[in-house]
Amino acid sequence: MDKTKWREYTLDGDSIRVKSEFDKDSGIWIEEYVDFETSPRYTPSGHPWKSVTHIGCEYADPVYKDCGTCPWLVKEQAGDLIGICSHENLRLT
């Protein structure tokens, strides 16, 4: 079995390739996501890429305060752990 694979996420005119490594101990693929907090990335339309674990956004759910529960996070597929924030106040102009 190949121990490395790649997935390309495409949203709002931008694509990100994410590497996955197979962890034989757990038997699952583990994706190596970009840290969008230290390396911000924006789509051509100015929407920021975010991880579901990002917390502290003023537009997120007031209870959980994370992007994962926020209706503004747009993901390519249900269950993805990264996506783009579609809130207009966080868009670069």
C-alpha positions in Angstrom: 0.0 0.0 0.0 1.2 3.5 -0.9 1.9 5.5 2.3 1.4 8.9 0.8 -1.5 10.4 -1.2 -2.6 13.8 -2.2 -6.0 15.5 -2.3 -6.8 18.8 -4.0 -9.4 21.1 -2.4 -10.9 23.5 -4.9 -13.1 26.4 -3.7 -13.9 29.9 -5.1 -11.4 29.7 -7.9 -8.5 28.5 -5.7 -7.0 25.0 -5.1 -4.9 23.6 -2.3 -3.1 20.3 -2.4 -3.0 18.5 0.9 -0.7 15.6 1.6 -1.9 12.5 3.6 0.2 9.9 5.3 -1.1 6.5 6.3 -0.6 5.8 10.0 -0.2 2.0 10.3 -0.8 2.0 14.0 -4.2 3.6 13.8 -5.0 2.4 10.3 -6.1 5.8 9.1 -4.9 8.5 6.7 -3.8 11.7 8.4 -3.9 14.9 6.4 -1.2 17.6 6.8 -3.1 20.8 6.6 -1.7 24.3 6.1 -1.7 26.4 9.2 -3.8 29.3 7.9 -3.2 31.3 11.1 0.5 31.6 10.5 0.3 31.4 6.7 -3.0 33.1 5.6 -4.3 32.2 2.2 -7.1 33.9 0.2 -9.0 32.9 -2.9 -8.9 35.2 -5.9 -12.2 36.6 -4.7 -10.6 37.5 -1.3 -12.2 34.8 0.8 -9.8 33.4 3.5 -9.2 29.7 3.9 -9.9 28.4 7.4 -9.6 25.3 9.4 -12.6 24.0 11.3 -10.5 24.3 14.5 -10.0 28.1 14.1 -11.6 29.8 17.1 -12.3 33.3 18.3 -14.0 34.7 15.2 -16.7 37.4 16.0 -19.0 36.0 13.3 -18.8 32.4 14.5 -21.4 30.6 16.7 -21.4 32.5 20.0 -21.4 29.3 22.0 -18.6 27.4 20.2 -16.8 30.3 18.6 -15.1 28.0 16.0 -15.2 27.8 12.2 -16.4 24.2 12.3 -19.8 25.1 13.5 -20.1 28.4 11.6 -22.6 28.6 8.8 -20.2 30.9 6.9 -17.6 28.2 6.4 -18.0 26.7 2.9 -16.4 23.3 2.4 -15.9 21.3 -0.8 -17.4 18.2 0.8 -19.3 17.5 4.0 -16.8 16.4 6.7 -13.9 18.3 5.3 -11.6 20.0 7.9 -10.8 23.0 5.8 -12.9 25.5 3.7 -13.3 29.1 3.0 -15.0 31.8 5.0 -17.8 33.3 3.0 -18.6 36.2 5.4 -18.2 39.5 3.5 -16.7 41.3 6.4 -13.7 39.0 6.4 -13.1 39.2 2.7 -10.1 41.1 1.3 -11.1 43.8 -1.1 
